Amino acid sequence: MNNFRPTTIERAYELARSGACRTVGDIKVRLQAEGYEGVKDRLYGASMTGALRKLCLENYVAPRGDDPAPASVTDDGDDD
């Protein structure tokens, strides 16, 4: 049985690369929900947040239903 648990920083990078988190704030929420402590202290600093932000932007995949509605749904064609 594997009892290995990644550090807070390792897990933050895993989440950023996974495409599940859109922002660093999303990562922090997920880490806290997973039971990590001192998340804000460990993910502090411009270099750390910048690197995580970049990974989030490169990898984020919006869940189905979060895409903006197509113009045909929101635009009824009425010019009033």
N, C-alpha and C positions, 0 to 999 in steps of 0.2 A: 504494500500500500504506500502510495506516495503522499507524504505530508508536506511537501515543498510548497511554500507560498511565496510568490514574488514580492519584492519590496514594493513600497508605494510608488517609487519612480518607475520601476520596471513595469508594474501594472498600468501606470498612466500611459506609458509608451505603447503597451499592448492595445489599450483601449483606443488610443489615437490612430493606430495603424489598422484597427479592425473595421473602421468605417461606421461604427455604432455611435460615435460622439461627434456632434457638430462643432462644439466649442470646448475650451478648457474648462469652463464652468460645468458643462455636461460631464466631463471626466471627473471633476471633483465630487459631483453629486453621486456618480456611480461608485467611486472609491469609498465614500462615506457609507453608502448603502451596503457595500461589501464588507464593512467592518474595519476599514483602515482608519487609523487615528492620526491626528496631526497633519491632515492632508494639506491644509493651507500653508503650514510651515514648510513642508517638504516640497511643494510645488510653487515655490516663491522665486521671483527673479525674472528679469526680462529675457535672459537667454533660455531659461527653462520653459517659460510660457510661450515664447516666440517659437521655439522648436515644436512644442506640442500643438500650437495653433496651426502651424504650417502642415503638420501631419494630418490634423483634422480636416483642413481644407482640401488636401490632396486625396483623402480616402473616404470622406463622408458619403454615405449612401442614404438618401432620404427614404423613410419607410413609405410603403404604398399608402396613398391617400393624402400625403403631405405636399404633393406637387401642386403648384398653382393651377386653378381651374382654367381650361382652355377658353380662348376668347369667345367661342361660340356659345359657351354656357353662361358667361357673365355678360356678354353683349347681346341684347335682344334685337339689335339692328335698328332700333328706334332712335332717331336723331333729336328727339325732344329734349 
